[in-house]
């Protein structure tokens, strides 16, 4: 039971992204069908799909941090020893973490103390506070995932790079 809970929490961003993607694509598809066949438009569906897409992007960024799949320039590390390259990448990640922590502070402050309580979404009528809540959540998760990826890479010695990128590199080496 404990392993299942840990596995679920370890992949929470993936599950949330899959769910959001399925729902907002279904909403948009239903909106298209409704317009084409019934000449009727659900005003709330586009707004909801937009907010779900935004949440999808932020959770996806956190998931990409877990996979070490964010875009970064790494060609300069090819000639360096692996340990030196890993150390420099870890230092760069410390700057990324510092940015994330500062952004969590700013977004938390904005959402809970500066945002007008009466701001509501146009058609849904949902307080915008709940929409913007993704900012501190996603950047906190991203920070945790960066720390987790660096722990796996530097302490445990596990290659946490993007699996697709690793597969492409493997294919390139086999082709040479």
C-alpha positions as CSV (number, residue, x, y, z in Angstrom):
1,X,0.0,0.0,0.0
2,X,2.8,2.4,0.9
3,X,4.6,1.7,-2.4
4,X,1.5,2.5,-4.4
5,X,1.0,5.8,-2.5
6,X,4.7,6.7,-3.0
7,X,4.5,5.7,-6.7
8,X,1.4,7.9,-7.1
9,X,2.9,10.9,-5.4
10,X,6.2,10.4,-7.4
11,X,4.2,10.6,-10.6
12,X,1.5,13.1,-9.5
13,X,2.3,15.6,-12.3
14,X,2.0,12.9,-14.9
15,X,-1.4,11.8,-13.7
16,X,-2.6,15.4,-13.4
17,X,-1.3,16.3,-16.9
18,X,-3.0,13.3,-18.5
19,X,-6.3,14.1,-16.8
20,X,-6.2,17.7,-17.7
21,X,-5.2,17.0,-21.3
22,X,-8.0,14.4,-21.7
23,X,-10.7,16.8,-20.2
24,X,-9.7,19.9,-22.1
25,X,-9.4,18.2,-25.4
26,X,-12.8,16.6,-24.8
27,X,-14.2,20.0,-23.9
28,X,-12.9,21.6,-27.1
29,X,-14.1,18.7,-29.2
30,X,-17.6,19.0,-27.7
31,X,-17.5,22.7,-28.3
32,X,-16.6,22.1,-32.0
33,X,-19.3,19.6,-32.4
34,X,-21.8,21.8,-30.7
35,X,-21.0,24.7,-33.0
36,X,-21.0,22.7,-36.2
37,X,-24.1,20.6,-35.7
38,X,-26.3,22.5,-33.4
39,X,-25.2,26.2,-33.9
40,X,-24.8,26.5,-30.2
41,X,-21.8,27.5,-28.2
42,X,-21.1,26.7,-24.5
43,X,-19.5,30.0,-23.4
44,X,-18.0,28.5,-20.3
45,X,-16.2,25.6,-22.1
46,X,-13.6,27.7,-23.9
47,X,-12.6,29.5,-20.7
48,X,-12.4,26.3,-18.7
49,X,-10.3,24.6,-21.4
50,X,-8.0,27.6,-21.4
51,X,-7.5,27.5,-17.7
52,X,-7.0,23.7,-17.8
53,X,-4.4,24.2,-20.5
54,X,-2.5,26.7,-18.4
55,X,-2.5,24.3,-15.5
56,X,-1.5,21.5,-17.8
57,X,1.5,23.6,-18.9
58,X,2.7,24.3,-15.4
59,X,2.3,20.7,-14.2
60,X,4.1,19.6,-17.4
61,X,7.0,21.9,-16.5
62,X,7.3,20.3,-13.1
63,X,7.2,16.9,-14.7
64,X,9.9,17.9,-17.2
65,X,12.0,19.0,-14.3
66,X,11.6,15.6,-12.8
67,X,12.8,14.0,-16.0
68,X,15.7,16.5,-16.3
69,X,14.1,17.4,-19.7
70,X,14.1,21.2,-19.6
71,X,16.0,22.8,-22.5
72,X,19.5,23.7,-21.5
73,X,22.7,24.3,-23.4
74,X,25.0,21.3,-22.6
75,X,27.4,21.0,-25.6
76,X,30.1,22.8,-23.7
77,X,30.1,19.9,-21.2
78,X,31.0,17.2,-23.7
79,X,34.7,17.7,-23.4
80,X,34.7,18.0,-19.6
81,X,35.0,15.1,-17.2
82,X,31.6,13.8,-16.1
83,X,32.1,14.9,-12.5
84,X,32.9,18.5,-13.5
85,X,30.0,18.7,-15.9
86,X,27.6,17.4,-13.2
87,X,28.9,19.9,-10.7
88,X,28.5,22.8,-13.1
89,X,25.0,21.6,-14.0
90,X,24.2,21.4,-10.2
91,X,25.4,24.9,-9.7
92,X,23.2,26.1,-12.6
93,X,20.3,24.2,-11.0
94,X,20.9,26.1,-7.7
95,X,20.3,29.4,-9.6
96,X,17.1,27.8,-11.0
97,X,16.0,26.8,-7.5
98,X,16.7,30.3,-6.2
99,X,14.6,31.8,-9.0
100,X,11.8,29.3,-8.2
101,X,11.8,30.0,-4.5
102,X,11.7,33.7,-5.2
103,X,8.8,33.2,-7.6
104,X,6.9,31.0,-5.1
105,X,7.3,33.9,-2.6
106,X,6.1,36.5,-5.1
107,X,3.2,34.4,-6.4
108,X,2.1,33.3,-2.9
109,X,2.1,36.9,-1.8
110,X,0.1,38.0,-4.9
111,X,-2.5,35.2,-4.7
112,X,-3.1,35.4,-1.0
113,X,-2.4,39.0,-0.1
114,X,-2.5,41.3,-3.1
115,X,-5.2,39.8,-5.3
116,X,-8.6,41.4,-5.2
117,X,-11.0,38.9,-3.7
118,X,-13.7,40.0,-6.1
119,X,-11.8,39.2,-9.3
120,X,-13.8,36.4,-11.0
121,X,-13.4,34.6,-14.3
122,X,-15.5,36.1,-17.1
123,X,-18.0,33.2,-17.8
124,X,-17.3,30.7,-15.0
125,X,-17.6,33.1,-12.2
126,X,-14.8,31.4,-10.3
127,X,-12.6,33.6,-8.2
128,X,-9.3,34.1,-10.1
129,X,-7.4,33.3,-6.9
130,X,-8.1,29.6,-7.6
131,X,-6.9,29.9,-11.2
132,X,-3.6,31.7,-10.2
133,X,-3.0,29.2,-7.4
134,X,-1.2,27.1,-9.9
135,X,1.8,29.5,-9.8
136,X,3.0,28.7,-6.2
137,X,2.0,25.1,-6.5
138,X,3.8,24.5,-9.8
139,X,7.0,26.3,-8.9
140,X,7.1,24.5,-5.5
141,X,6.7,21.2,-7.2
142,X,9.3,22.2,-9.8
143,X,11.8,23.0,-7.0
144,X,11.2,19.7,-5.3
145,X,11.7,17.9,-8.7
146,X,14.9,19.7,-9.4
147,X,16.2,18.7,-6.0
148,X,15.0,15.2,-6.5
149,X,16.7,14.9,-9.9
150,X,20.0,16.3,-8.6
151,X,19.8,13.9,-5.6
152,X,19.3,11.0,-8.0
153,X,22.0,12.2,-10.3
154,X,24.7,13.3,-7.8
155,X,24.1,11.1,-4.8
156,X,22.6,7.9,-6.2
157,X,24.5,8.1,-9.5
158,X,21.3,7.4,-11.6
159,X,21.1,9.0,-15.0
160,X,17.9,11.1,-14.8
161,X,18.1,12.6,-18.3
162,X,15.1,12.7,-20.5
163,X,14.5,9.1,-21.6
164,X,13.7,10.1,-25.2
165,X,17.0,12.1,-25.4
166,X,18.9,9.1,-23.9
167,X,17.3,6.8,-26.5
168,X,18.2,9.1,-29.4
169,X,21.8,9.3,-28.2
170,X,21.9,5.5,-27.9
171,X,20.7,5.2,-31.5
172,X,23.2,7.7,-32.7
173,X,26.1,5.8,-31.0
174,X,24.9,2.5,-32.4
175,X,24.8,4.0,-35.9
176,X,28.4,5.2,-35.8
